[in-house]
Amino acid sequence: MTPHRILNGILGVLLAYNASFFSLHLSGQSRLWKDALSDVQALLSIMELIAVVALFVDLVVRFDQIAKSWQVPRVAGVGLCVTGMIFKWFVLYLHLSYLVD
């Protein structure tokens, strides 16, 4: 399996992870997510950081090699992953500092 296909898979997994997080958060069921992932939240955040950094570096290094038709969706996807990670960290900070229940 080529590294490009692995990174495409990672991008797809992160987009699905962000979509499920936001759908549960917007529907008011974030407590379910928090309870299910409370034991592995730190590990999951570190893995997400590594994946997002890898995707971002790949995007910067390999941008000219990406087909023109996929450049904008790829940038948007990586941007959504970065934004989702920052948002999840902010929500985690709010929960850990007892500012939000």
N, C-alpha and C positions, 0 to 999 in steps of 0.2 A: 504494500500500500504506500503510495507516495505521500510525502509530507503535506502536499496541498490538499489531498483528500482528507487527511487527518484533521487539518485545520478547518476545512469546510465542515466536517462533522462536529468539531468543537464549537464552531460558530452556531450551528444548528441546535446543539444541545443547550448552549447558553441562551439563545433566543427563546427556546421552549421554557427554560428555567425562569427567565425574566417574565415571560408571558403568564406562566402559572403564578408567579409571585404577585404580579400586578393584578391579575384577575381575582385572586383571593384577597388581596389587600383592598381593592376597590369594592368588593362585595361585602366587606366587613367580617370576613372569616380569617383574618390574619392570625388570630389566636390559635387556630388549628395548625397553621404553618409553623408558628413559634413553638408550640408544644411538640410537634413531630420532629423538628430539627434542632431542638435546644441542646442536645448532647453533642452534636457534630457541627454546630454553627461556626466555631472558630476554624475548624479544618475545612469546612465548605467555603468560608470566606477566603482562606489562603489559596485554596485550589482555584477559586474563581479569579482571584488576583493574578495568579500565574497564567491562567488561560487568557485573560483579557490582555495582559502584557504581551503574551506570545502572539495573539491576533493583531494587536496594534503594531508590533515590530514587523510582523509579516506584511501587514498592509503598507507600511512605510517603505520597507526594503523592496518589496515585489510589486509595487503599484503599477509600474510600467508594463509588467508582464501579464497583468490581469487583462482579460478581454475588455474592450471598451464598453461593451454592453453590460458587463458585470461590475464595473468600477463604482458606479453610484450606489447600487444595492449593497455592495461590499462595504463601502464607507458608511452607509446608513446602518447596516447591521452591526458593525464594530462600534459605531457611535452609540447605538442603543445599548449594547453590552456595557460600555464604559459608563453611560448614564445610569443604567440599571444597577450596576455595582455601587456607584456612589450613592444612589438613592437607598439601596439596601443597607449600606453602612450608616447612613443618616438615621434610618428607622431603627437599626440596631442600637445606635447611640442613644436615641430617645428612650428606648425600652430599658437599656442598661442604666441610664441616669434617672430612671423613675419619673421622667417628664410626661410619659404617656403610658397608659396601662395596656 
